[in-house]
Structures are given as C-alpha cells and as structure tokens.
Amino acid sequence: MIKKGTKLFSILKFKCPTCHEGDFFLSYPYNLKKIGDLHAQCSKCCLKFSKEPGFYFGAMYVSYGLGIAIFVAVFVANSILNLDLSLFNMFMTVGVILFASTPYLFHLSKIIWANIFFHYKGN
C-alpha cells in the first residue's frame, strides 16, 4: 500500500531515508538496552546517518509535536464519543499513552527528523 520511494515508507518501516532498503536502527523500539541506537551508516547505500554531532537533538521538537498530536487525538475522541472525561482523566489518559509509547515515539521522531534532511535517491 505504501510504496517505496515515499517518505512515509521510510518512516513507517524504519528504513534508510535515501535507499529505503537498509535498516535505520540497530533494534526494534522496545529493546530498552539499545533504544534509539542507529547504525553508523546504511548497509546498502553507505549513507552516514549522522550529519554532525548532536544532529538528532532536533528530533526533540518532532517528539514534542507527536505528543501534542496524541493529546489532541484524546481531546477529540473525548468530544466525539461523549466520554465526559474530566481534565484530570484526560491528562492521565494522555500520560499513560505517552508512557507506553515512549520508545516507539523516540524511534519515530528520529526517523522523521532524518527524513527531513535526507531524500530518496532510488537505486
């Protein structure tokens, strides 16, 4: 459904932003010993994943945006489904969701940040 060559393919499959073949991370998101660890370069196209020291600090802004999107989604779901959650319960719901999805969001924010700066070059 999502075709190779799109940024969404690279983001959702955690693949190299330029060739969409090599893996971006060393392990899956919930391996807490290696959380967020990247390969130094792509195994297929040899792209160096880090442009400079501290390159992925900008991923914090992406992570913040993802957190806000989750809060908005809970707020909209509360409004549409007429759940009548109090403000405290909404914050607790968002807190639990964010806590449970933190490793995945950490990976997601890094790959989104990389896809902003690296572009697909094909085979």
Secondary structure, DSSP 8 states (H G I E B T S, - for coil): ---TTSHHHHHHHTB-TTTS-SBSBSS-TT-GGGTT-B-SB-TTT--BS-SSTTGGGGHHHHHHHHHHHHHHHHHHHHHHTT----HHHHHHHHHHHHHHHHHHHHHHHHHHHHHHH------
